[in-house]
Amino acid sequence: MNYKKKRITGSRSFRTPNTFPLILLLVILLLSAFSLFLSSSVFQDHLVLSELFLFLAMSLLSLFIGFVACYLRLNNWIERILILIVILGSIAFSIAFAQTTFQLYKDISDYEARNFNLVEGIPSSLTYDGSKNGPDYVSSITINDKKIIVAHLNITAKRYEDHLENESIRLKYLSHSKFAVTIEKTN
């Protein structure tokens, strides 16, 4: 009789990567953690660098998830299709976050020179983050067909309704990333 040894964990769904891919995975994870640290601690007073490192961390984390998904050992065809969707989705998110990172990188010199674009008027539309566990926050404001990202300013929907609803506002924003720098009422 030929008995096959069982693994202690009993898991058959993950195979250990070779040395180089394992090192690559660890480097990606460490770079993501370091970027998140830079975003939240070192550059918290510099809007562009803080957001740049945040989006870089999210891009690297999405890439990490895609690489880990590549090493799943699947037998069922439905599992294979689902993991392919996870891999393609993580690559798409990684590219989208990287694009925002590059746009923010282009805005560094404008931010430091205080060279902002300006748009004024009554907003034609707002988008919200759709939070289910807390207050809704305004994600973007559209004025004169220009959609400006304001999520990083942490404006709650209630605060917007109380102070800025149906008011003419002035938004200063960065040209490449369309991130708002300031928002104020026009009198």
Beta strands, then each sheet from edge to edge (+ up, - down):
strand 1: 117-121
strand 2: 125-128
strand 3: 138-143
strand 4: 146-149
strand 5: 169-173
strand 6: 180-185
sheet 1: 1+ 5- 6+
sheet 2: 2+ 3- 4+
end
